[in-house]
Amino acid sequence: MRASVFSRLSVRLYALTALFGVGLLVLVGFGLQSQWQAMRSQRINELTDSSEALARLIDTDRALVASGAMTEEAAKTRAAAQVVAMIHGKGDYFFLLDSKGLIVGHPNAKLVGADFSKVVDSNGFAWIPDVLPRAIRDGVGMVEYQFPKSGETKPQLKLGVYRFYQPWNWVIGTGMYMDDLAAEFRQSAIVLGGVALGLLVLLVGVATIAIRSITRPTRALSTAMRELAAGNMECAVPTGGSLAETRAMAGTVQVFKDAAIQKTQIEAEAASHRHAAEAQRVQHEAERETAAASQKSVVDAIASGLSQLSEGDLTVRLPDAFAAEYEQLRADFNAATTQLQSAMGVIVENTTTIRSGTSEITQAADDLSRRTEQQAASLEETAAALDEITATVRKTAEGAEKARSVVSTAKADAEHSGKVVRDAVTAMSAIETSAKQISQIIGVIDEIAFQTNLLALNAGVEAARAGDAGRGFAVVASEVRALAQRSAESAKEIKALISTSSQQVDRGVELVGETGRSLSRIVSQVGEIDGVVTEIAASAHEQASGLAQVNTAINQMDQVTQQNAAMVEESTAASHSLAQETEGLVQLTRRFHLGTAEPLANVAPMQRPARPAKAVVMKTTGRSAAKRAPAADADGWEEF
C-alpha cells in the first residue's frame, strides 16, 4: 500500500513537471505565431498603402481629364507610365491589369496586352483568376503564391496585392517576396526555441533531482521497516538521503532495529539462565532428599546428634564406638553428617551462583526498561516531526487555493477588459462613418468650386467680348475664379486630411481589434492556468491526507510501544521480587556451620539494585525536544 502511494506521488510530480513543460512550449508556439502574423500584416499594409498612393496619383490625372486639360487617353497613358515606373522594396514593381486579366501597363513593355490570367506559379496555381474577382468585389484583394525570383529557379513565397480602380476599370497589382520575413522569423524561432529548450531541460533536471530525493529514501525506509517487521534483523537500514526529515526517519528505524536485536539477545540469555537454574534445582532436590532420608534414620537412633544438628552444627560426629549392633548406626550417622556437611557446602555455593544470575537478570531487565523508555521517546519525536510535515503540507494546500482565487479574479478582469475593447471598436467604427460622411461633403464642395470656376471662366470670356464695358465684370470674374480655385485647393487639402484620418482610424480599429483578440487569448490562457492551479491544490490536499494516514500509523506504533514499556516494567518488578527471595535463601543458609572452611562466614549480603522508577515517556513538541544523555551500566552496556 505504501509503495503504491509513493508511486502515485512521483507520477503526479512528474505529470506536473510535464504540464509546465507543455505550457512553456505552447506559449512559445503562440508567440511565434503572433510574430509571424504581425510581420505578414505589416507587409500587407505596406503593399496596400503603396497601391492606394498610386490610386490617388491616377486620381490626379483623371482630374485633369475632368478639367479638360488632358484627354482621357493621354491621361491613361501618363498614369500607366507613372505606375510602372514606381519601384518599392528590393526591386519589386507595379503593373496594371484590366478586369479580364489583360496587362495594361508593365515595366517590360513587351508584356503589355498579354493575358496575365493564364500565368501559373510553381505549383500550377493560376492566382490572377482567384484574386481579381475578390479585388473587384472588395476593392482590394490579397493572394500568396510560389514564384521564382528573376534569374533563379527555386520558387519563393510571394505576397501579391491587387487594388481595383473603378473609374477606369483598372487593377493596380504588385507583390513582394516573403523570404526576408521567413529568414527573420526562422531566426526568432531558433532563439525562442533554444531558450525554451534550455528552460525545459533545466526544469526536468531540477524536478527529477527533487522527486528522487523524496521518493528514493522513503521507498528504501519502507522496505527496511517491512523487513524488520518480518523478523529479518540482517537487513541494512538506509541513510535517508539528503533531506533532514528522511535522515531522522532512518535514525528512528535504526533505533528500532538495535532495540529488537538487543531484546532478542537478552531473551536468549534469560532463557539460558533459567534452564541452568532449573537443572541445579533438580539436582539439589535429589541430594536433599537423600540426605533427609539418611538424617531421618540417624535421628531415630541418636538424639544428641540430632539436637546438635538442629542447632545447625554440621561438623558433629560420633567419636565413641557404639555397641556392635549400633556400630552400623554410628557409622551411618557419621557418614550422614559428613554427607550433609558436603551437601550444604554445595547448596551454599549454588545459592551464591543463583544470587549472581538473579542480579544479572535484574540488571538486564533494568537496562531493557530504560531502552524501551528511550525507544518510546524517539517514537514520540518522530510523531511530532510528522505533525509538523502535515501542517506544512496543509499550509501549501491553502496557498494553492488562494492562488486559484487570484487567478479567477484575473480572468474576470480580463473578460471585462475584452468588453471595453469591443466598445472601443464600436466607437472607432462610428468615427470612421463620420469621416466618410465629411469626405462626401468635401466632394460636394469640390464640385461646387469646380462649377464656380467654370462659370467665372465663362463670365471672363463674355466680359472680354464686351470690351471696355465688361472690364469691371472681368475683374470680378477673375476674383471669383481665384476664390473658386482656392476653395478647390482647400477642399482637396481637407479631403487629403480626411483620407489620412480615415486611414489612421482604420489602423486604430485594426489595432483595437488585435488587442481584443489578444485579450481573448489571455482570457483562455488564464483559464488554463486556473485549471492547473486547481489541480495543484487538489494534489496538495491529497498529499496532506496521505501524511495524515502516516501520522495515524506512527501514533498507533507509539501506543504499542507504551504498552511494551508497561510490560517491561512488570518484568522488571518480577525480577526484583526473585532477587529478594534469593537473598532470603542466602540468609537461611547462614544458620549452618560447615567446619573450619566457613564458606558462609565472609559472604556479604547481596546489594539489591534500586528498582527503576516507572517509565515516564516525555511528550516532545518537535525536533527541538531534549535527548537523554547515554550512560554505561555496570556490565559495560551502553544506551542506544
N, C-alpha and C positions, 0 to 999 in steps of 0.2 A: 504493500500500500504506500509506504513512504517512497519507494523507488519510483512508483508511478507519479507521485506528487512532484518529486524533483524533476522528472521528465517533463511534465506539463509546464513547470516553471521555466525550464530552459527553452522549451519550444516557444512559449509566449514571449520570452525576452528576445529570442531570435526573430520571431514574427514582427515584433515591434521595431526592431532594427531594420528589417527588410521593408517595412512600411515607410519608415523615414527615408530610406534609400530611394524607393519608388517615387515618393513625393518630391524628392530632390530632382530626380530625372524628369518628372512631369513638369516641374517649374522651369527647368532648363529648356524643355521642348516648347513650352508656351512662350518663353522669352524669345527663342529663335524664330518661332512662327510670327510673333508680333513684329520682330525686327524686319523680317522679310516682307511682311505686308506693308510696313511703313516705308521701306525702301521702294517697293513697287508702286505704292500710291504716290510717292514723291515724283517718280519718273513719269507716271501717267499725268500728274498735274503739270509737269514741265512741258510735255508734248501738247497737252490741251491748251495751256496758256499760249504756247507758240502759235498753234493753229488759229486761236482766237485773235491774236495780234495780226496775223495775215488776213483774217476775215475783215478786220477793221481797216487794214490797208486797202483791200478791194473796195470797201465802202467808200473810201476817198475817191477812187477812180470812178465809181458808179455815180458819186455826187457830181463829178464833172460832166458826166453824161446828162444828168438831170438839169444841170445849169446851162447846157448847150455848148459848153466849151470844148467838148470832145464827143466824137461819135461812139456808139456802143461798141462797135467792132474794134476801134482803136483803143478804147478803154480796156477791153478784154485782153487785147494783145499786150498792152502795157502792164496790166495786172498780172498776167501769166508770166511775163518776163521777170517781174519783181519777185514773184513767189518762188520760181525755180532758181533764182539767184541767191536765195536765203540758204545759209548753211548753219547748222547747230550741232552741238555735241562734238564727236570726233569724226567729222566729215559726213555726218548724216544730212540729208537734203529733204526738200519738199517737192511735191508734184501735184498735178491737178488731174482729176478724172471727171467724166460726166456721169450721170445717174445710171448709165448702162455699163460702165467699166472701161470706156474708151479713154486713152490718155490724151488730155487736152494740153498739158504742159509738163515738161520733164527736162532735167539738166542735160540729158542725152537727147538732142533734137531728133535723132533717128527713130526714137520710140514714140514720137508724137503721132497720134492716130491709131496706134496699136491697141489691140483688145487685151487689157490687163486682167480681165476676168478669167482668162484661160491659164494664167500662170499658177503653178502649184509649188508647194515647198518640198523639202527633202522627204517628207512623209506622204507626199501625194495629196496634200490638203490645199484646195483652192480657197484661199481666205477672202478674196475680193467678193465673190457672191455671198459669203457668210456675213461680212461686216457692212456692205453697202446698204442692205435693207434696214439694218439697225441704225446706221448713221442718218439715213433719210427720215426714219421714224422718230428718233430721239434727238437728232441734231448732232450728236457725237457718238461714234462707235469705236470700240477698242477690240483688238484681236491679237493673239500670240501665235507665232508660227516659227518653224525651224528653217533657217535660210543661211547659206554660207556667206561669209564676208567676201568682198571683192579681192580676187586673187587667191582665195583659199577654197578648199574642197570640203572641209569639215563643217557641217551645219551648226549654227549657233541659235540660241533662243533670241527672238526679236519681237519687240512690242510695237505694234502699229496703232496709230490714232487717226481717225478719218472724221473730218467735220464737214457737214453739208451746208453749202452756201446756196440758200433757196432762190435769191433773186436771179441768179444766172444758171441755176441748176448744175452747180459745180460741187465737187467733193475735194477738199484740201486734205491730202494724205501725206503722212510722214511716218518714220519709225526709228527706233533706236535699239541697238543690240544690248542684251542684258548680261553679257559676260563679265563686265566690270562689277555689276551688282552681285553676280554669283560669286566672283572671287572674294569680294568683301564679306559676303555672307559666310562663305566657307571659312575664312579666317576667324570670324567671330564664333562660328560653330566649333572650330578647333580649340579656341581659347576657353570658351564656356564648357565644352566637353572635357577638356583637361582639368579645369578647376573642379567640375562636378565629379569626375572620376577620382581625383585626389581626395576630395571630401568623403566620397563613398568608401574608398579604401581605408581612410583614417577611421571613419565611423565603424566599419566592420571590424577592424583590428581592435579598437578600444572596447567595443561591445563583446567581442569574443573573449578578450582577456578578463573583463569584468564578470561575464557569465561563468566562465570556467573557474574563476577564483571563488565563486559561491557554490556551484553545483558539485565540483570535484571533491572538495573537503567534506561536504555534507554526505555525499554518497559513500565515501570511504569510512566516515564515522558510523554511518548507519550499518554498513556491512560488518564493521568491527563489533558493534553492540549486539547484532544478531548472533555473531559467532560466540561472544561471551555468554549471551543468554542460553545458547545451546550447550554450554559447558566446555567450549574449546578455549583453554587458558593459554595455548601456544600462539594464538593469533597476535599479530603486531598491531599496535594502536597507532594510527597516522598522526602526523604532527599538527594537522588542522589548517595548513595553508598559511597565507599571509594576513588573513583577517583576524583581528583580536578576538571576535566572538567565537569563530571556529576553533582557534587555538585554546580558548577557555573550555569549550566543549570537549576537545581532545584531552585536555588535562583532567577533566572530570571523569572521562571514560577510563583513563589510565589509573585513576584512584579506584574506580570500581574493580578493575582487573587486579590490582595489587591487593585490595581487600579480600577479593574472592580467593586468590592464591593463598594468602595468609590464613584465612579461615579454614581452608582445606588442610593445610599443614597442622594447624592447632587441633583440628578434629582427629587427624590421624595419630598425633602424639597422645592425645587424651585416651583414644581407644586402646593404644598400646599399653599405657599405664594401667588402665582398668583390667586388661587381660592379665598383666603380671601380678597385680594385687589380688585378683581372684584366685590365681594359681597358688600364691603364697598362703592365702587364707585357707584354702582346702587342705594344703599340706600341714598348716599349723593345727587345724581342727583334728586331723588324723593323729598327729603326735600328742595333742592334748587328751584325746580320748584314751590313747594307750597309757599315758601317764596317770590319768584318772583311774583307770582300771587297776593299775599296779598299786596306786595310793590307797584305793578302797580296800584292797586285800591286806595292806600293811596296817591301815587304821583299825581294822577289826582285831588285830593281834597286839599292836603296840600303841598304847595310849599316850605315853610320854613323848614318843617321837612325833605322834600326830599333833600334840599340843605345841611343840616347837615349830612344827611345820605350819600350824595355824597362825603362829606369830610371824611367819614369813622367813624363817631361817631355813634355807635350803641346804646349808652345809652340815646339817645334823646327820650323825652316823651312830650306829650301834657297835661300839668297840668291844663290849663284853660279849663273850660267847654265850649262847643260849644252850639250852638242852638240845640234845640231838634231834628230838622231834621238832624243836623250834629253830634249829640252826638254818634250816632252809628258809624260815620266815625272816630271820635276821639278814641272811644273805639277800633275800628278796627285798627287804626293807632298804638295806644299804644300796643295793643296786637301783631300787626305785628312786631313792633320794638323789643318787648320782645322776640318774637319767633326768629327773625333774629339774635338777640344777642346770644340766646342759640344755634342756628344752627351754627353760626360762631365759637362758642367755640368748638362744636363737630368737625367741619372741621379742626380747628387748631390741636386738639388732634389727629384726624385721620391722618393729614398730618405728624405729628411727628412720628406716628406709621409707616406710609409708608416710611418715610425717614430712620427709623431704619431698616425696612425689606430690603429696597433697598441697604443699606450699607452692610447688611449681605450677600445678593446675590452677591454684587460686590466682597466682601472679599472671598466668596466661589469660585467665578469664577477665582480670582487670584490664590487661592490655587490649583484649578484644572489645571490651566495653568502651575504652577510650577511642579506639579506631572507629567503632560503629558511630560514636558521637561525632567524630570529625567527618565521617562519610555523610552523615545527615546534614551537618553544617554546609559541606560543599554542595550537596544537592539543593539546599535552600538557596545558596548563592546562584546556582545555575538557573533555578526557577525565577529568581529576581531579575537576572540578565535577560531571560526570555520575556519577562513582563516589559522590560524597557524596549526590547526589539518590537514587541507587539504594539506598544504605544507609538513608537516611531513610524511604523507602517500605517497605523491608523491616521496619524497626522498627515502622512503622504497622501492617503486617500482623500482626506478633507481638502488638502491643497489642490488636488486634481479636480475635485468637484467645484471649487471656487474658480479655477481656470476655465472649466466648461461654462460656468455662468458668465464670465467676462467675454468669452468667445461668442456666446449667444447675443450679448448686448452689442458687440461689434458687428455682428451680422445684421441686427435690426437697424443700426446706424447706417450701414452700407446700403441697405434696401431703401431707407429714407433718402439718402444721397442720390440714388438712382431716380427716384421720383422727381427730385429737384432738377436733375439734369434733363429729364423729359419735359418738364415745364419750361426750362430754358430753350430747348429745341423748338417748342411751340412758339415762344416769344420771338426767336430769331426768324422763324418762318413768316410770322406776321410782319416783321421789319422788312423781309425780302419782298413780300407782296406790296408793301407801301412804296418801296424803292422802284418796283416795276411800274406802279401807277404814276409816280413822279416822272419816270423816264418817258412814259406815254405823253404826259402833259408837256414835257420839254420838246418832244417831237412835234406836237401841235404848234408850240411857239416857234419852232424852227420853220415849219411850213408857212406860218403867218409872215415871218420875216422874209422868207423866200418870195412869197406873193407880193409883199410890200416893195421888195427890191425890184420886181418886175414892173409894178405899177409906177414906181419912181423913174425907172428906165424909160417907160413909155411916155411918162409926163415930160421927161427931159427931151425926148425926140420931138414931141409936139411943141414944146417951147422953142426948140431950135427952128422949127418950121415957122413959128410966129415971128421970128426976128426980134427986133428990139422990144416989141410989145410983150413978148413972153420971156424976156431975160430974167425978170424978178421971179417968175414962176419956175424958171430953170434953176435958179439958186435954191429955191425951196425944195424942188425935186431932188437936187443934189444932196441937200442936207438930210432929206428923208431917206434917200438911198444909203447915205453913210450911216444914219441911225439904224436902218434895217440891217446893214452889213454887220454893225457892232452887235445888234441883237442876235443875229445868226451865230456870230462867233461866240458870244456869251452863252447862247443855248448849247452850242457844241461843247464848250468847256464844262457847262453844268452836266451835260449828258455824259461826258467822259468821267466826271467825278462820280456821278450816279452809277455808271458802269463799274468803276473801281470799287465803290461802296458795295455794290451788289456782289462783286467777286469776293470781297472781304466777308460779307455776310454769309455767302455760300461756304467760304472756308471756315467761318465760325460755326456754321451749322454742322459741317463735317467733323470739326474738332469736338464740338459738344457731343455729337453722336458717338464718336470714337470714345469719348470719356464715358458716356453711358454704357457702351459695350464693355469697356474696361471695368467699370463698377459692377456690371453683371458678372463678369468673370471673377472679380474679387468676392462677390457675394457667394458664388459657387464654391470658390476655394475656401472661404471662411466656413461654409457649411461642411466641407470635407474635414477641415481642421477640428470643427466641433465634434464630428463623429470620432476622429482619432482621440481627442481628449476624453470623450465619453468612454471609449474602450480602455484608455489608460486608467480612468477612475474605477471601472469595473474590475480590471486586473488588480489594482491596489486593494480593493475590498476583498477579493478572493485571497490575496496573499495574507491579509490581516486575519481572515477566517482560518487559513491553514496554520498560521502561527498560534492562534488561539487553541487549536486542537493539540499542537505540540506542547503548549504550555499546560494544558489539562493533563496530558500524559506524564509530564515531569512532576506535576503536583501529586498524581497518583503514586508515582515512584517514591516521592517524598513521604507519603503516608505509610507505604510499605516499609521504608527504611526506619521510620519512627517505631513501627510495630516490632521490627527486628531489634532495635535498640532496647525496647522493653523486654523482649525475650532474653537478650544477652544479660540484662540486669538481673533477671530471675536466675539465670545460670550462675552468675557471679555470686549471688546470695547463697545458692545451694553449695557452691564450692567453699565458701566461708563457713557454712554450717558443718561440712565434712571436716574442715580443718579443726574446728572446735572439738568435735567428737574424737578426732585423732589425738589431740592434746590431752583429753580426759583419759584415754587409754594409756598414754605415756605416764600420767600421774599415778595410775593404778599400778603399773609395773615397778614404780619406785619403792613399793612396800616390801619387795622381795630382796633378801640378802643372798648373794651368789658366791660369797667367798672372798678370797684375797684379791681377785681381779677387780671387783667392784665396778662392773660395766656401767651401772646407772649413777654412780656417785658424782660423776663430773658432767652429766648430761643436763644442760640448761634448758629451762622451759622454752618452747618454740615461740618466737616472736610472731604474734598474729599480725598479718598485714592489714593495714587500715582499709576498712570496707569503703570502696569508692562511693562518692555521693551519687544520687540518682541522676542519670544522664539528662542534661538540660540542653536542648538544641536551640541555639541563638538564632533568632529571625534576622536575616540580613536584608538590607534595603538597596542592594545593587552591588556593583563590583568594588565599591569602596569599603565593604564590610571587613572588620578586623579579622586577621588569620591567627590561629593559635601557633605559638612557637613550638617546634618539635622538641621532645625531650627523650632521653635514653633511659630505659628501665634498668633494673639490677642485673638482668641477664644479657644486657648489651643490645636488646632490640631497640629500634628507633621508630618514632611515629612516622607514618606515611601520609 
